[in-house]
Amino acid sequence: MTSKQRAYLRGLAMNIDPAFNIGKSGLTPEFTEAVLEHFSKNELLKISVLKNCDDDAREIGNIISERTHSELVQVIGKKIVLYKPAKEMKDRKIKLP
């Protein structure tokens, strides 16, 4: 992914609310399944890491992106933005520059 594409996705992510919160339970298999299910409907995902979570937001973002085969767009503070394009070209809602 190029820096121009990342910048485009960051701009889109500014307008969406976090779909998930990660708390003290951290990353569970159920959480990963929920993220995968979300990616079946949407290509862009924002996750908020709560204060009671002991793990680092960047580490969590890297782990989630590996488990879901998605791209880590950015981590700012306690917010993680991930992108996973739809499998079919005709189903893609986001057209990257």
C-alpha positions as CSV (number, residue, x, y, z in Angstrom):
1,M,0.0,0.0,0.0
2,T,1.4,3.4,-1.0
3,S,1.5,6.4,1.2
4,K,-1.0,8.2,-1.0
5,Q,-3.5,5.3,-0.5
6,R,-2.9,5.4,3.3
7,A,-3.5,9.1,3.4
8,Y,-6.8,8.6,1.4
9,L,-7.9,5.9,3.9
10,R,-7.0,8.0,6.9
11,G,-9.2,10.8,5.5
12,L,-12.1,8.4,5.1
13,A,-11.5,7.0,8.6
14,M,-11.9,10.4,10.2
15,N,-15.6,10.3,9.5
16,I,-16.4,6.9,11.0
17,D,-16.9,5.9,14.6
18,P,-15.1,3.0,16.2
19,A,-16.9,-0.2,15.6
20,F,-15.2,-2.2,18.4
21,N,-13.6,-1.5,21.8
22,I,-10.8,-3.6,23.2
23,G,-10.8,-3.7,27.0
24,K,-9.1,-5.6,29.7
25,S,-9.9,-9.0,28.2
26,G,-7.7,-8.1,25.2
27,L,-7.7,-10.0,22.0
28,T,-9.8,-13.1,22.1
29,P,-10.7,-15.5,19.3
30,E,-14.3,-14.2,19.5
31,F,-13.1,-10.7,18.9
32,T,-11.1,-11.7,15.8
33,E,-14.2,-13.5,14.5
34,A,-16.3,-10.4,15.0
35,V,-13.7,-8.3,13.1
36,L,-13.7,-10.8,10.2
37,E,-17.5,-10.6,10.1
38,H,-17.3,-6.8,10.1
39,F,-14.9,-7.0,7.1
40,S,-17.5,-9.0,5.2
41,K,-19.7,-5.9,5.2
42,N,-17.3,-3.0,5.4
43,E,-13.8,-2.5,4.1
44,L,-12.6,0.1,6.6
45,L,-12.7,-0.4,10.4
46,K,-11.8,1.7,13.3
47,I,-11.1,0.1,16.7
48,S,-10.8,2.0,20.1
49,V,-8.4,0.6,22.8
50,L,-9.9,1.4,26.2
51,K,-7.7,2.7,29.1
52,N,-8.1,-0.5,31.1
53,C,-6.4,-2.5,28.3
54,D,-2.8,-3.2,29.3
55,D,-1.5,-3.9,25.7
56,D,0.0,-1.4,23.4
57,A,-2.3,-0.1,20.6
58,R,0.3,-0.6,17.9
59,E,1.0,-4.2,19.0
60,I,-2.8,-4.9,19.0
61,G,-3.1,-3.4,15.5
62,N,-0.3,-5.5,14.2
63,I,-1.8,-8.7,15.7
64,I,-5.3,-8.0,14.4
65,S,-4.0,-7.2,10.9
66,E,-2.0,-10.5,10.8
67,R,-5.0,-12.5,12.1
68,T,-7.5,-11.0,9.7
69,H,-5.1,-10.5,6.7
70,S,-5.9,-6.8,6.6
71,E,-3.8,-3.7,6.2
72,L,-2.9,-1.5,9.3
73,V,-3.6,2.0,8.0
74,Q,-2.8,3.9,11.2
75,V,-2.6,3.9,14.9
76,I,-3.1,7.3,16.6
77,G,-3.2,7.2,20.4
78,K,-5.7,4.5,21.3
79,K,-7.4,4.4,17.8
80,I,-6.6,1.7,15.3
81,V,-7.7,1.9,11.6
82,L,-7.7,-1.3,9.5
83,Y,-8.5,-1.8,5.8
84,K,-9.4,-5.0,4.0
85,P,-10.6,-4.8,0.4
86,A,-13.6,-7.0,-0.6
87,K,-12.6,-10.2,-2.4
88,E,-14.6,-9.4,-5.6
89,M,-13.7,-6.2,-7.5
90,K,-17.4,-5.5,-8.1
91,D,-18.1,-5.5,-4.3
92,R,-15.4,-3.0,-3.5
93,K,-16.9,0.3,-2.1
94,I,-13.6,2.1,-1.6
95,K,-11.6,2.9,-4.8
96,L,-8.0,3.5,-3.9
97,P,-6.1,6.2,-5.8
